[in-house]
Each structure stands twice: as C-alpha cells, then as structure tokens.
Amino acid sequence: MKEEYFKYTTLSFILINIWTSFAIFKYFLVDRSPLSILDIGVYFWFSDILAIGIGILLILIRIIITIKNRERNLRNNFFYIFIGLFNLNLFIVWLAQIIFTEVALNKYSILHIIGNFIIAAFVIADTTENKKERKNNK
C-alpha cells in the first residue's frame, strides 16, 4: 500500500509540475495585452473551480463509502491523492499571489483559499497512516 501511495504521489507531483510549468510559460511567453492576461486568469480560475468541485465530490464519495462499507477504499486512489495535492498547490499559489499583492483579497478569493486548504488538508490527513493503524497492522 505504501508503494502505491508513493507512486501516486510522485505521479501527482509530476502532473502538477507540468500544469505549473504550462502556466508560467504561458504567462511569460505571451504579450502583455489585456486579452492574454485575461486568458491566464481564466486558466487559473477554471483550474481552481474544477479542483475544488472535484475535491468536494471525492470527499463526499469517500464519506459515503466509509459510512456504508466501513472501509477506506478511496484512500489509496490516484485521483483522490492527485486532487488533494493539486488543491494544496493552488492554495500555495493563492498565498503567493496575495503576499505579492497580485490579487485583491475579497470574499471570493477567501472562499477559494479556504476551500483549497480544507480539501487539501482533509485528503492529505486521510491518505496518510495514523499510529492506530500501524499498531493494528503489525
């Protein structure tokens, strides 16, 4: 189980780096016209909304499966781990944009920041082993 978790985590980091590299190259290689900057903003907002939506859906599926089966089936799923790490990446991007005053802090950006953080924290906490499970597995 640990091998799959590390494999999925590594693959997730590779995909997230590709997404981030694409966004950076898109930002620096386009002209500074208002439409090109709007295009980058739409790319980021669409990615953020999609990550939050899929994250909420996966957490709800995870809770329903746990209640019905008393098992942790979704815990070692690539897509579940990927969405958790992707939301963590988006949370860090939001923080960086706020620190460097690229984005105005309003109620919508706060909702996105909190949403990304909660989803990332839940998934990461859910996918890592705790001490009780280690004792039971030994």
Number of C-alpha atoms within 10 A of each C-alpha: 7 10 8 12 17 12 12 19 17 13 15 21 15 12 14 19 14 12 13 16 12 11 16 12 10 16 16 9 9 11 11 11 8 8 10 14 15 12 13 16 14 12 13 16 13 12 16 21 14 14 22 25 14 17 27 17 12 19 18 12 13 19 14 12 15 14 11 8 9 10 11 14 11 19 17 18 13 17 16 23 23 23 26 31 23 26 28 21 19 23 22 15 15 20 14 13 14 14 10 9 10 10 13 11 11 8 9 10 14 13 11 19 21 13 21 28 19 19 26 25 15 13 23 18 12 19 17 11 11 10 8 8 9 9 8 7 7 5
